[in-house]
């Protein structure tokens, strides 16, 4: 099953893919991953940074991970704002090459896992706000992917979550059922 999204990444409905369409989506994700990996590899070479690139395609979305073993200078690219900017540049490179909108997710040096932990802390702080008597707790604006992670974390903690706002101001609001 695929969830259709509008340009802001908001769910607009669901529909079933045929096996042929599902295979086509997987192939597109692999092509997207290959283009993205080539782009990132060239960037690493230009910057003289060490890193190994892994590609994973899940539900038609390419996940690109850049990691290095031991002491590495890769950490200069693993700051959240830098990873977000690199992800957007990589998406543009993929879109230019394939002609298709890219939803790839980039992880540099474990940045995705660190962001997951940060989002868990934000949800825990929202829980404390709700425990203090608030009826709702609004989180900072974030990407559609991060909002999806927050929705998942909130559900695990028995909270209700909704995305509100438009464009770059879109954020998640948590409440108790």
N, C-alpha and C positions, 0 to 999 in steps of 0.2 A: 504494500500500500504506500502511496505517496501523498504527502500533504502539500497542496498547492499553496504558494505564498505570493503575496503582492510584492511590489518593489521595495517596501519597507521591511520585508521578511515576515510579515504577519500571515498567520494561517488563514486561508480563505475557504478551505474545504478539503475533502479527501476524495480520491478516486483510485480505482484499481488499474494496474498496468498489466498488459498481456505479457506472456513470457518473452516475446520478441522485443517489446518495448523495454522490459526489465533488462534484458541482455544488452540492448542498445544503450540504456542508461549506464550500465556497468562499464561498457566499452568507452563511453564518453568520459566517465570518471577516470578510467585508466589513461586515456589520451590527455585529459586535463592534468593528471598527476605527472605524466611524462614531460609535458611542456613546462609545468611548474618546476619540476626537479632540474631540468636543463637551465631554466632561468636562475634558480637559486644557486646551482653549481657555478654558473658563470659569475654571479655576484660574489660568491665566496672566493673564487680565483682572483677577481679584480681587487678585492679587499685583502687578499693574502690571509684568509682565515681558513682554519682546518675544520672539517665537518663531514660527517657521513649522512647521506640523505636516504630516508626510508619513505616509501609511498604505500599508503593503505587506502583502499576504496571501500566505503561502507555506505549502503543505501544510495549509491550514485554520487556520493560526495567524496572528494579526494582529501585525505589527511596527509600532509607533508611534515615529516619530522626531521630536524637537523640536529644531530648530536655529535659529540666528540668525546673520545676517551682521554683520561688523564688530564693533565694541565692543558688547557686550550684557551685561545683568545676568542672563542666563540661567544663568551659571556657578554662581549660588547654589543651583540645583537639581541640578547635575550631579555632586555627590559621591555615591559608591557607595551609602552607607546611605540617602541622601535619594531616590535613584532607586529603590532597592528598596522603600522605603516608598510612594513615589508609584505604583509599579507595582502594589503590593497594593491601594492605595486605588482605583486605576483599575479593577483587576480586580473589586473589590467593586461599583463603580458599574455596570460592564457586567453583572455577574451580577444585580444588582437590576433593571436595565432589561430584560434578555433572559430571565432565569430560567434561564440556562445557565452552567455553570462556565466561567471564562475562563482561557486560557493565554497571553494577550497578553504581548508583550515590549516594554518601554519603553526608549527610548534618549533621553537628554537631553544635548545638546551633545557628542556623541561618546563618551558614557560606556560604551557597549557595546564600542566598539573599544578603549578604554583597558583595560576589564576583560579583554578577549581577550588583550591584551599581558601583563597581570598574570598571567593563568592560564598563558600560555606560559612566563613566568619561573618560576612555581611548578613546572611540569613540568620545566624545565631544572634547577632545584635538586634535584628528586627524582632526575633522571638522575645528577647529581653524587653524591647519596647512594648510589644503586645502584652507580655506578662505584667508590665507596669501600668496597664490599664488603657493603652491606646487601642482604638478600634482597627487601625490600619497602619502599616509602616511602608513608606515609599523608599525605594532604593535609587541610587544614582542612575542616570541614563547609561545604557550599554548596548552593545551590538545584539542583533537577533540571536546569534549563537549563544552569547553569554546569558541572555534572558531565558533561553531554552534551558540552559543549565540551572539557572535559578529556579525555574518552574519545577524542574526535576527534584532539586534539593528541597524546595518547599513542600512538595508532595510527600517526600520521604519523612518529613517532620510533621506531617498532618496539617499543613497550612493550605489555604486557598491563595492562588496567585493570579494576577491579571496584569497584562501589559497595557499601559496608558500613555498618552502623548503621541506626538507626531515626529517623524524624522529623527534628528539627532537628540531630541528631547524624550524619546520613547524610553520608558522605564517600567520596572515591575513594582506592583503594589501588593503587599502580603497582608493577609488577615486570617483570622480563625474562622473556618467554615461558616 
